[in-house]
Amino acid sequence: MKGPTGSVSNQCRVEQGMEQIVECLIAGGPQHGLVRRQLWDPHHPMSPAVAAGDGKVCIAAARRPAGPYSNRFLLLHPQATGQEILAMMARMCVRTTAPSLCSN
């Protein structure tokens, strides 16, 4: 399926299995507790990363399958405390209804 610019749309790429919608749980920093959903190519060698509101980069520290075509990542802010990390690790094991930030 081609979009208005002639490129393959995101939805089509997801359906073909080229990319997945993944959940990124952020531990520490200004976005602590936020669940961010984004497209991710599982064939790409890099895990998701995101810049926090304070400009610091949150990097993936853990990955857990969240279904047949999805994964859940734990992203750590450089100043995350042990308590914040443990709390988000526990949330990785359950389906959350936390506030989310969707990104394409």
Secondary structure, DSSP 4 states (H G I P E B T S, - for coil): -B-TTSSBPHHHHHHTTS-EEEEEEEESSTTTT-EEEEEE-TTSSSPPEEE-TTSPEEEEEEEEE-STT-EEEEEE-TT--HHHHHHHHHHHTS-----EEE--
